[in-house]
Amino acid sequence: MKKETSPIELLVSSPVIKLNKISGFEVGVKLTNAGEDPVHFDMTQTALFVNSKRSIAWDLAVQNGTIINLKIPPGKSKSVQWPLGNALFEQTGIYKLELRWKEISLKQDVTVLE
């Protein structure tokens, strides 16, 4: 039986980052179209949670109008990332990121060091 792969992946530029480098931290998604027809993906249907709290910075980034809808050709992938480190991380610690889209929940821990 073929293993199902998710059409969406949570991307982080690094799972470990120093506090003085968080301005360069990027978070985003990779979308894959395994079908035979082009797929339109509405970014506004995604939500990012940081330590179980919805990220307003993510909402603003995905709704800014530049990449709301992505058209993904058959058999292709597209990635988009935003530099949101300053908005997501306030101090050192372990942050639990969760990207939600429809019934899919993708998680990634990010450690911010001194």
Number of C-alpha atoms within 10 A of each C-alpha: 3 4 5 6 9 12 12 20 18 20 19 19 16 14 14 15 18 14 18 12 13 21 15 15 21 17 20 21 18 14 21 20 21 17 12 9 11 15 18 13 16 14 19 18 13 17 18 24 18 18 14 11 11 15 18 13 16 22 16 11 19 22 16 11 11 9 15 15 15 17 15 19 17 14 12 13 15 14 14 15 17 17 18 19 20 17 13 21 19 11 15 13 13 15 19 15 23 21 21 17 15 8 5 12 15 15 16 15 16 19 17 22 15 10
